[in-house]
Amino acid sequence: MNFQKDIDEIKIKLEGVTRREDLDRVTKDLIKTSDLEQVVTLIVKKLMNEFEITVQKKIDEKVEEVKNEMQEKFDALTIENEDLKNKIQAIQYSNTTIRRDLNETSRLSRQADISSNYNEQYSRKNNIKIINFPRKDKQDLRKDFMETVKKELNVQLEDRDVVAIHRIPSQKTGPYPVIVKLFSSDVKRQIMRCRKELTSKIRFVDDVTQRNMSLIERLRKTDEFESVWYFNCGIYGRTPAGLQLKFGLYDDIHYRVQQGK
């Protein structure tokens, strides 16, 4: 009886002790869990690789798409720029042609103006302009002029020496100026040599064109000349240093003086 009791007590005490079967089952479960982790790891890696490949492919496709789009835009811009370049070149050529034509037109216009002025001045070569010549009713200008020249300058003129004589309009007060066209330059010189002997307010001057008068005014306003005058269809200026130059309508006055020619 006591022996059986001892065996029962030993069994009760051994009930909490792990048995071999339990250890085998746990070990088997552990091995299965480890295998599962490896499988999961492999699956995850494979999925990640596939994901990376997919993402990279998408990126490459997008990059290629953007690249192609940019290339198309670049090609379009290149064509547009080339077209603009051609248009600009055409405009530049047109502008160059227009500029050249304008310069040529300006040159021809100046040349025509110079020639016209010279011809006009040459046609007045034998003219005398009279300032402050008294005006009378029913005046015979030819007769009064010839008498004045004879009386004050002691120059005897023939009727044929005075080709034409008339007054011209003027905005200045006093009698209108008189233009006398003489037969020859010799007759004119004969009168002009003696004009300083005029004692009255009457003045004899050359009949200078308006354009030449404007040139004379330009020369005088520069203050670079001690004297400016008209002679034989030309306009001249003399500097304080004694430099004497003949000027044209479109000359650069300061440059001519600086160059001394």
C-alpha positions as CSV (number, residue, x, y, z in Angstrom):
1,M,0.0,0.0,0.0
2,N,2.7,2.4,0.9
3,F,4.6,1.5,-2.3
4,Q,1.6,2.3,-4.4
5,K,1.1,5.5,-2.7
6,D,4.8,6.5,-3.4
7,I,4.3,5.7,-7.1
8,D,1.2,7.9,-7.2
9,E,3.1,10.8,-5.6
10,I,5.9,10.4,-8.1
11,K,3.5,10.6,-11.0
12,I,1.9,13.7,-9.6
13,K,5.3,15.3,-9.3
14,L,6.2,14.4,-12.9
15,E,3.1,15.8,-14.4
16,G,4.7,19.3,-14.8
17,V,7.9,17.9,-16.4
18,T,8.3,18.2,-20.2
19,R,8.1,15.0,-22.1
20,R,10.2,13.9,-25.1
21,E,7.1,14.0,-27.4
22,D,6.5,17.6,-26.4
23,L,10.0,18.5,-27.2
24,D,9.9,16.8,-30.6
25,R,6.6,18.6,-31.5
26,V,8.0,22.0,-30.4
27,T,11.2,21.5,-32.4
28,K,9.3,20.5,-35.4
29,D,7.1,23.6,-35.1
30,L,10.3,25.7,-34.8
31,I,11.7,24.3,-38.0
32,K,8.5,25.1,-39.8
33,T,8.5,28.7,-38.5
34,S,12.1,29.2,-39.7
35,D,11.2,27.8,-43.1
36,L,8.3,30.1,-43.3
37,E,10.4,33.2,-42.5
38,Q,12.8,32.2,-45.3
39,V,9.9,31.8,-47.7
40,V,8.4,35.1,-46.7
41,T,11.8,36.8,-47.0
42,L,12.3,35.3,-50.5
43,I,8.8,36.4,-51.5
44,V,9.3,39.9,-50.2
45,K,12.7,40.2,-52.0
46,K,11.2,38.9,-55.2
47,L,8.3,41.3,-54.8
48,M,10.7,44.2,-54.1
49,N,12.8,43.3,-57.1
50,E,9.8,43.1,-59.3
51,F,8.5,46.4,-57.9
52,E,11.9,48.1,-58.5
53,I,12.0,46.7,-62.0
54,T,8.5,48.0,-62.6
55,V,9.2,51.4,-61.1
56,Q,12.5,51.7,-63.1
57,K,10.7,50.7,-66.2
58,K,8.0,53.3,-65.6
59,I,10.7,55.9,-64.9
60,D,12.6,54.9,-68.1
61,E,9.4,55.1,-70.1
62,K,8.5,58.5,-68.6
63,V,12.0,59.8,-69.2
64,E,11.9,58.6,-72.8
65,E,8.5,60.2,-73.2
66,V,9.7,63.5,-71.8
67,K,12.9,63.2,-73.9
68,N,11.0,62.6,-77.1
69,E,8.6,65.5,-76.2
70,M,11.5,67.8,-75.5
71,Q,13.2,66.7,-78.8
72,E,10.1,67.5,-80.7
73,K,9.8,70.9,-79.1
74,F,13.5,71.5,-79.7
75,D,13.1,70.5,-83.4
76,A,10.1,72.8,-83.7
77,L,12.0,75.6,-82.1
78,T,15.0,75.0,-84.3
79,I,12.7,75.2,-87.4
80,E,11.0,78.3,-86.0
81,N,14.4,79.9,-85.2
82,E,15.7,79.1,-88.6
83,D,12.5,80.7,-90.1
84,L,13.0,83.7,-87.9
85,K,16.6,83.9,-88.8
86,N,15.7,83.9,-92.5
87,K,13.1,86.6,-91.9
88,I,15.5,88.7,-90.0
89,Q,18.1,88.3,-92.7
90,A,15.5,89.3,-95.3
91,I,14.5,92.3,-93.2
92,Q,18.2,93.3,-92.7
93,Y,18.8,93.0,-96.4
94,S,15.7,95.0,-97.1
95,N,16.8,97.6,-94.5
96,T,20.3,97.7,-96.0
97,T,18.8,98.2,-99.4
98,I,16.4,100.9,-98.2
99,R,19.3,102.6,-96.3
100,R,21.5,102.4,-99.4
101,D,18.6,103.8,-101.5
102,L,17.9,106.5,-99.0
103,N,21.6,107.4,-98.9
104,E,21.8,107.5,-102.7
105,T,18.6,109.5,-102.8
106,S,19.9,111.9,-100.2
107,R,23.2,112.2,-102.1
108,L,21.4,112.8,-105.4
109,S,19.1,115.3,-103.7
110,R,22.0,117.2,-102.3
111,Q,23.8,117.1,-105.6
112,A,20.7,118.4,-107.3
113,D,20.3,121.1,-104.7
114,I,23.9,122.1,-105.1
115,S,23.6,122.2,-108.9
116,S,20.3,124.1,-108.7
117,N,21.8,126.6,-106.3
118,Y,24.9,127.1,-108.4
119,N,22.8,127.6,-111.6
120,E,20.6,130.0,-109.8
121,Q,23.5,131.9,-108.5
122,Y,25.3,131.9,-111.8
123,S,22.2,133.3,-113.5
124,R,22.5,136.2,-111.0
125,K,26.2,136.7,-111.7
126,N,25.6,140.1,-113.3
127,N,22.9,141.2,-110.9
128,I,23.1,144.0,-108.3
129,K,20.7,144.2,-105.4
130,I,20.0,147.8,-104.3
131,I,18.9,148.4,-100.7
132,N,17.1,151.6,-99.6
133,F,16.5,152.9,-103.2
134,P,13.9,155.7,-102.9
135,R,10.5,155.0,-104.2
136,K,8.4,157.5,-106.2
137,D,5.0,157.5,-107.9
138,K,5.2,156.5,-111.6
139,Q,8.9,155.9,-111.1
140,D,11.2,155.0,-114.0
141,L,13.6,152.7,-112.2
142,R,16.0,152.3,-115.1
143,K,16.4,156.1,-115.5
144,D,16.7,156.7,-111.7
145,F,19.3,154.0,-111.3
146,M,21.4,155.2,-114.2
147,E,21.3,158.8,-112.9
148,T,22.2,157.6,-109.4
149,V,25.2,155.7,-110.7
150,K,26.4,158.6,-112.8
151,K,25.9,161.2,-110.0
152,E,27.3,159.3,-107.0
153,L,29.8,156.9,-108.7
154,N,30.7,158.8,-111.8
155,V,29.9,155.8,-113.9
156,Q,28.2,156.4,-117.3
157,L,25.9,153.6,-118.4
158,E,24.3,153.0,-121.7
159,D,20.7,151.9,-122.0
160,R,21.8,148.5,-123.2
161,D,23.9,148.0,-120.0
162,V,20.8,147.6,-117.9
163,V,19.1,144.5,-119.2
164,A,16.3,144.5,-116.6
165,I,15.4,146.2,-113.3
166,H,12.5,145.7,-110.9
167,R,11.6,145.7,-107.2
168,I,11.2,142.5,-105.2
169,P,8.9,141.9,-102.2
170,S,10.4,142.2,-98.7
171,Q,9.1,141.9,-95.1
172,K,11.5,144.7,-94.0
173,T,10.3,148.2,-93.5
174,G,11.2,150.9,-96.1
175,P,11.3,150.7,-99.9
176,Y,11.4,147.2,-101.5
177,P,14.8,146.2,-102.7
178,V,15.6,146.6,-106.4
179,I,17.3,143.9,-108.6
180,V,19.3,145.2,-111.5
181,K,20.4,142.7,-114.2
182,L,23.4,144.2,-116.1
183,F,24.7,143.4,-119.6
184,S,28.0,141.9,-118.5
185,S,30.2,141.2,-115.5
186,D,32.5,144.0,-116.7
187,V,29.7,146.6,-116.2
188,K,28.9,145.1,-112.8
189,R,32.6,145.3,-111.7
190,Q,32.8,148.9,-112.9
191,I,29.9,149.8,-110.6
192,M,30.8,147.6,-107.6
193,R,34.4,148.9,-107.5
194,C,32.9,152.4,-106.8
195,R,30.1,151.5,-104.4
196,K,31.9,152.7,-101.4
197,E,31.6,156.2,-102.8
198,L,27.8,156.1,-102.2
199,T,27.0,159.0,-99.9
200,S,23.3,158.3,-99.3
201,K,21.6,155.4,-97.5
202,I,21.5,153.4,-100.8
203,R,23.6,150.2,-100.7
204,F,24.7,148.1,-103.7
205,V,25.3,144.4,-102.9
206,D,25.6,141.1,-104.8
207,D,22.3,139.3,-105.6
208,V,22.9,136.2,-103.5
209,T,20.6,133.2,-103.5
210,Q,18.6,132.4,-100.4
211,R,20.5,129.2,-99.9
212,N,23.8,131.0,-100.1
213,M,22.6,133.6,-97.7
214,S,21.7,130.8,-95.2
215,L,25.2,129.5,-95.6
216,I,26.7,132.9,-94.9
217,E,24.6,133.1,-91.8
218,R,25.8,129.7,-90.7
219,L,29.4,130.7,-91.1
220,R,29.0,133.9,-89.2
221,K,27.2,132.2,-86.3
222,T,30.2,129.8,-85.7
223,D,32.4,132.7,-84.5
224,E,35.3,130.9,-86.3
225,F,35.7,133.6,-88.9
226,E,36.8,137.2,-88.8
227,S,35.1,137.8,-92.2
228,V,32.7,136.0,-94.5
229,W,31.8,137.1,-98.1
230,Y,30.4,136.2,-101.5
231,F,32.6,136.2,-104.6
232,N,32.0,134.9,-108.1
233,C,29.2,132.5,-107.2
234,G,31.1,131.2,-104.1
235,I,31.0,131.7,-100.3
236,Y,34.2,132.3,-98.5
237,G,35.4,132.6,-94.9
238,R,38.7,133.7,-93.3
239,T,39.7,132.7,-89.8
240,P,41.7,134.9,-87.4
241,A,44.7,132.8,-88.2
242,G,44.4,133.8,-91.9
243,L,43.1,130.5,-93.2
244,Q,40.8,131.2,-96.2
245,L,38.3,128.5,-97.3
246,K,35.5,128.2,-99.8
247,F,32.4,126.5,-98.5
248,G,29.6,124.5,-100.0
249,L,26.0,124.2,-98.9
250,Y,26.4,120.9,-97.0
251,D,29.9,121.3,-95.7
252,D,30.8,120.4,-92.1
253,I,32.1,123.9,-91.2
254,H,33.9,123.0,-88.0
255,Y,35.5,119.9,-89.6
256,R,36.7,121.9,-92.6
257,V,38.3,124.5,-90.3
258,Q,39.9,121.8,-88.2
259,Q,41.3,120.1,-91.3
260,G,42.4,123.4,-92.7
261,K,41.1,122.4,-96.2
